[in-house]
Amino acid sequence: MDERNEMIGPIHPGEFLKDMLDEIEISAYALANAIGKAPIQVTRILNGQASITAPMARRIGKALGLTPEMLMNWQARYDLEVAETTEPEIKVTNLMAQA
């Protein structure tokens, strides 16, 4: 994690998505309707209260012309940064070194 991320902490992928929607002037309600999901589900992602799951990444990606992989990468990066923040030092045995 770089110094900038340490100062502001991990950024939820919903924030990136919210910024994108704001830029193209699409509301959470409009996105929810387009993907056939309840507005609360989209709003929870945009507010950082829910993760972008694989099925949701497929739907959002198709609606916005994004790849599901990109959305899943945003989520995976966030999850890893949170894990590094909550447990920066982990103690494990390197099994490959023993092989």
GROMACS elastic network, one bead per residue, 0.5 to 0.9 nm:
[ bonds ]
;  ai    aj funct       b0    kb
    1     4     6  0.82497   500
    1     5     6  0.63071   500
    1     6     6  0.68890   500
    1    81     6  0.73089   500
    1    84     6  0.82290   500
    2     5     6  0.55149   500
    2     6     6  0.65097   500
    3     6     6  0.51137   500
    3     7     6  0.65335   500
    4     7     6  0.52869   500
    4     8     6  0.65892   500
    4     9     6  0.81694   500
    5     8     6  0.52863   500
    5     9     6  0.50852   500
    5    10     6  0.63615   500
    5    11     6  0.83744   500
    5    81     6  0.88230   500
    6     9     6  0.52420   500
    6    10     6  0.78982   500
    6    85     6  0.84824   500
    8    11     6  0.79852   500
    9    81     6  0.80752   500
    9    82     6  0.81662   500
    9    85     6  0.80209   500
   10    77     6  0.87191   500
   10    78     6  0.59867   500
   10    79     6  0.84605   500
   10    81     6  0.57753   500
   10    82     6  0.62350   500
   10    85     6  0.83156   500
   11    14     6  0.83061   500
   11    15     6  0.69200   500
   11    16     6  0.81292   500
   11    48     6  0.86989   500
   11    78     6  0.64606   500
   11    81     6  0.86988   500
   12    15     6  0.56505   500
   12    16     6  0.73969   500
   12    45     6  0.85696   500
   12    46     6  0.84425   500
   12    47     6  0.84400   500
   12    48     6  0.56264   500
   12    49     6  0.88746   500
   12    51     6  0.83748   500
   12    74     6  0.80164   500
   12    75     6  0.73709   500
   12    78     6  0.59559   500
   12    79     6  0.85939   500
   13    16     6  0.52182   500
   13    17     6  0.63395   500
   13    18     6  0.85876   500
   13    45     6  0.78894   500
   13    46     6  0.78054   500
   13    48     6  0.74102   500
   13    51     6  0.79804   500
   13    52     6  0.76818   500
   13    71     6  0.76488   500
   13    74     6  0.54669   500
   13    75     6  0.57733   500
   13    77     6  0.87321   500
   13    78     6  0.68939   500
   14    18     6  0.58872   500
   14    19     6  0.84868   500
   14    42     6  0.88784   500
   14    43     6  0.87807   500
   14    44     6  0.83070   500
   14    45     6  0.50570   500
   14    47     6  0.62788   500
   14    48     6  0.55069   500
   14    49     6  0.85719   500
   14    50     6  0.83097   500
   14    51     6  0.79608   500
   14    52     6  0.78584   500
   14    74     6  0.89593   500
   14    75     6  0.87237   500
   15    19     6  0.61372   500
   15    20     6  0.85334   500
   15    45     6  0.83314   500
   15    46     6  0.58323   500
   15    47     6  0.70355   500
   15    48     6  0.70150   500
   16    19     6  0.52121   500
   16    20     6  0.62497   500
   16    21     6  0.87268   500
   16    46     6  0.82652   500
   16    74     6  0.86020   500
   17    20     6  0.50194   500
   17    21     6  0.61792   500
   17    22     6  0.85739   500
   17    45     6  0.85779   500
   17    46     6  0.66205   500
   17    71     6  0.88358   500
   18    21     6  0.50944   500
   18    22     6  0.60857   500
   18    23     6  0.85213   500
   18    27     6  0.88508   500
   18    28     6  0.82079   500
   18    45     6  0.88183   500
   18    46     6  0.55019   500
   18    47     6  0.82331   500
   19    22     6  0.50905   500
   19    23     6  0.61192   500
   19    24     6  0.87707   500
   20    23     6  0.50998   500
   20    24     6  0.63971   500
   20    25     6  0.84108   500
   20    26     6  0.85996   500
   21    24     6  0.52730   500
   21    25     6  0.57483   500
   21    26     6  0.50101   500
   21    27     6  0.65800   500
   21    28     6  0.77413   500
   21    31     6  0.86485   500
   22    26     6  0.62256   500
   22    27     6  0.73090   500
   23    26     6  0.78966   500
   26    29     6  0.82218   500
   26    30     6  0.62885   500
   26    31     6  0.68934   500
   27    30     6  0.51219   500
   27    31     6  0.63283   500
   27    32     6  0.85606   500
   28    31     6  0.51195   500
   28    32     6  0.60468   500
   28    33     6  0.85981   500
   28    39     6  0.64538   500
   28    40     6  0.86395   500
   28    42     6  0.61063   500
   28    43     6  0.61449   500
   28    46     6  0.79968   500
   29    32     6  0.50666   500
   29    33     6  0.62071   500
   29    34     6  0.86015   500
   29    38     6  0.81962   500
   29    39     6  0.52086   500
   29    40     6  0.85016   500
   29    42     6  0.77965   500
   29    43     6  0.81658   500
   30    33     6  0.51540   500
   30    34     6  0.61486   500
   30    35     6  0.87519   500
   30    39     6  0.82599   500
   31    35     6  0.62425   500
   31    36     6  0.84869   500
   31    37     6  0.84990   500
   31    39     6  0.79295   500
   31    42     6  0.75212   500
   31    60     6  0.77216   500
   31    63     6  0.75184   500
   31    64     6  0.86319   500
   32    35     6  0.53240   500
   32    36     6  0.59497   500
   32    37     6  0.50173   500
   32    38     6  0.58394   500
   32    39     6  0.50066   500
   32    40     6  0.83041   500
   32    41     6  0.77118   500
   32    42     6  0.60415   500
   32    43     6  0.86577   500
   32    60     6  0.88138   500
   33    36     6  0.51290   500
   33    37     6  0.63055   500
   33    38     6  0.73899   500
   33    39     6  0.74020   500
   34    37     6  0.79207   500
   34    59     6  0.87080   500
   34    60     6  0.86593   500
   34    63     6  0.66304   500
   35    38     6  0.89259   500
   35    56     6  0.85648   500
   35    59     6  0.56198   500
   35    60     6  0.66239   500
   35    62     6  0.83850   500
   35    63     6  0.66142   500
   36    59     6  0.84961   500
   37    40     6  0.83659   500
   37    41     6  0.67907   500
   37    42     6  0.75775   500
   38    41     6  0.55113   500
   38    42     6  0.71005   500
   38    43     6  0.89375   500
   39    42     6  0.53080   500
   39    43     6  0.60577   500
   39    44     6  0.85723   500
   40    44     6  0.59434   500
   40    45     6  0.86330   500
   41    44     6  0.52970   500
   41    45     6  0.66118   500
   41    46     6  0.88870   500
   41    50     6  0.79420   500
   42    45     6  0.52385   500
   42    46     6  0.62643   500
   42    47     6  0.86517   500
   42    50     6  0.87005   500
   43    46     6  0.50076   500
   43    47     6  0.60323   500
   43    48     6  0.85522   500
   43    49     6  0.84201   500
   43    50     6  0.87979   500
   44    47     6  0.51476   500
   44    48     6  0.62076   500
   44    50     6  0.53470   500
   44    51     6  0.83850   500
   45    48     6  0.51537   500
   45    49     6  0.57357   500
   45    51     6  0.60309   500
   45    52     6  0.66598   500
   46    49     6  0.75913   500
   46    50     6  0.80847   500
   47    50     6  0.78001   500
   48    51     6  0.73259   500
   50    53     6  0.87939   500
   51    75     6  0.68299   500
   52    55     6  0.82556   500
   52    56     6  0.59940   500
   52    57     6  0.60734   500
   52    71     6  0.72475   500
   52    72     6  0.68833   500
   52    74     6  0.86586   500
   52    75     6  0.62475   500
   53    56     6  0.51421   500
   53    57     6  0.59683   500
   53    58     6  0.86308   500
   53    71     6  0.89126   500
   53    72     6  0.73502   500
   53    75     6  0.82581   500
   54    58     6  0.62750   500
   54    59     6  0.87829   500
   54    68     6  0.73014   500
   54    69     6  0.86521   500
   54    71     6  0.85739   500
   54    72     6  0.67468   500
   55    58     6  0.51750   500
   55    59     6  0.64563   500
   55    60     6  0.87571   500
   55    68     6  0.86827   500
   56    59     6  0.50852   500
   56    60     6  0.59984   500
   56    61     6  0.81722   500
   56    68     6  0.84262   500
   57    60     6  0.52119   500
   57    61     6  0.56431   500
   57    62     6  0.82933   500
   57    66     6  0.88873   500
   57    67     6  0.79244   500
   57    69     6  0.76734   500
   57    70     6  0.84796   500
   57    71     6  0.57721   500
   57    72     6  0.65321   500
   58    61     6  0.51817   500
   58    62     6  0.61016   500
   58    63     6  0.86217   500
   58    66     6  0.88376   500
   58    67     6  0.75257   500
   58    69     6  0.84953   500
   58    71     6  0.86008   500
   59    62     6  0.52756   500
   59    63     6  0.62282   500
   59    64     6  0.86790   500
   59    68     6  0.80169   500
   60    63     6  0.50965   500
   60    64     6  0.60536   500
   60    65     6  0.81756   500
   60    66     6  0.75515   500
   60    67     6  0.87539   500
   60    68     6  0.76315   500
   60    71     6  0.84464   500
   61    64     6  0.52888   500
   61    65     6  0.55246   500
   61    67     6  0.51744   500
   61    68     6  0.51917   500
   61    69     6  0.86522   500
   61    70     6  0.84380   500
   61    71     6  0.73565   500
   62    65     6  0.53184   500
   62    66     6  0.63854   500
   62    67     6  0.73411   500
   62    68     6  0.78574   500
   63    66     6  0.77881   500
   64    67     6  0.88027   500
   66    69     6  0.84164   500
   66    70     6  0.70556   500
   66    71     6  0.76920   500
   67    70     6  0.53419   500
   67    71     6  0.68166   500
   67    72     6  0.88158   500
   68    71     6  0.51863   500
   68    72     6  0.61103   500
   68    73     6  0.84946   500
   69    73     6  0.59420   500
   69    74     6  0.85833   500
   70    73     6  0.50139   500
   70    74     6  0.63262   500
   70    75     6  0.87723   500
   71    74     6  0.51302   500
   71    75     6  0.64444   500
   71    76     6  0.87299   500
   72    75     6  0.50069   500
   72    76     6  0.60275   500
   72    77     6  0.84819   500
   73    77     6  0.59615   500
   73    78     6  0.84282   500
   74    77     6  0.52965   500
   74    78     6  0.62460   500
   74    79     6  0.86963   500
   75    78     6  0.51195   500
   75    79     6  0.61161   500
   75    80     6  0.86285   500
   76    79     6  0.50448   500
   76    80     6  0.61389   500
   76    81     6  0.85742   500
   77    80     6  0.52006   500
   77    81     6  0.61779   500
   77    82     6  0.86245   500
   78    81     6  0.51184   500
   78    82     6  0.61490   500
   78    83     6  0.85740   500
   79    82     6  0.51403   500
   79    83     6  0.61730   500
   79    84     6  0.86718   500
   80    84     6  0.61568   500
   80    85     6  0.85854   500
   81    84     6  0.50316   500
   81    85     6  0.61622   500
   81    86     6  0.86476   500
   82    85     6  0.50194   500
   82    86     6  0.60939   500
   82    87     6  0.83752   500
   83    86     6  0.52181   500
   83    87     6  0.57924   500
   83    88     6  0.73099   500
   84    87     6  0.52958   500
   84    89     6  0.77584   500
   85    88     6  0.55163   500
   87    90     6  0.66283   500
   92    95     6  0.89238   500
   93    96     6  0.88833   500
   93    97     6  0.86755   500
   93    98     6  0.89659   500
   94    97     6  0.55472   500
   94    98     6  0.70134   500
   95    98     6  0.52168   500
   95    99     6  0.64983   500
   96    99     6  0.51058   500
